[in-house]
């Protein structure tokens, strides 16, 4: 009997999107994070799946950092405030597999 395992992972939507779609998605997600608490599911570099509750909502940021986000923005990842760990974390756009949020909560 032969066994075969594959490390193949289907590409995420972001990986297959064109530059215009990617930019639109990054702007949309940044805007959402500035107004809501969001639950992101993404694949970490080591292959494990992580679910993170995060935001960029000013009322949720540490007082010393409200309105002072000096982290460099780039096209591959985004810093966010992890609501469970109460620390800044980052995720890669191309690793996102799911986004959950409730508007106005």
N, C-alpha and C positions, 0 to 999 in steps of 0.2 A: 504494500500500500504506500502510495506517495502522498506526502503532505506539502502543501504550498501555502506560504504566507506572503502577503504583499504589504508593503508600506504605502501603497498608493492612496492618496487622499484626493477626492474630487476638489477642483478649485473652488474657492469661495466666489460669491458674486463680485466682490471687489477686484479679485484677480482677473476676472474676465471682462470687466468694465473698461470703457475707453477713458482717456484723460479727462474729458469734460464730465462724464458721469462720476468719476472718482472725486473730482473737485466739488461737484454738487453734493455728493454724499458726505464728504468731510465737513462742508459748511452746514449741511442739515443736521448732522450729528452734534457738531459743536453748539449750534443754536439750541438743540434739544437739551443737551447737558447743562446749558446755562439757565434753563427754565424748569427742568424736571429732575427727579431722581430716576436713574436708569439702571436696569439690570442687564449687563453685557455678558454673553457667553463667548469665549474665545479660546483658541488653542495656543498654549504657551510654547515657547521655543523647544522645550523638552518633550513636547507631544501631549502633555496632559491637558485636560479641559478645565478651564477656570470659569466660575461664575462670580462676577464682581458687581456689587451695588455701588454705583458711583455717581458723581455729579460735578458740575462747575457752578452750581447755584450759590450765589454769594452768601446767602444766609446759612449755608451748611459749611462754608470754609472756615478755617481757624481765623480768629479775629485779626491776627497780625498779618494775614495774607489776603484779606478781602480786598479785591480790586487791585492787587499787586502781583498778579501772576506774571512773573518774568521768565518763565520757562520758554525755551525756544520752540516755536511751532514748526513742524515739518510735515512733509507729505506722506510719511510712512507710519508715524505713530502720534499718539496724543496723550499728554499727561492729564489725569483726572484725580479727584479726591475720592479715595475709597471710604465709603461710609461705615463699613464694618471695622476696618483696621485703623481708621482715623489718620490715614497717611496718604501722601501722594503716591500714585502708581501710574503706570503707562501701559497702553496696549497698542498693538499694531493693527492698522485698519484691515490688512489682508488676512488677519487671523480671526476676525469676527464671524461667528456662525449664527448668533441670535441676538436680538435686541428686544427687551420688554420694558414697557413703561405705562403709566397711567396718567393721562392728561389732567392737570389741575389738582394734583394731590400733593 
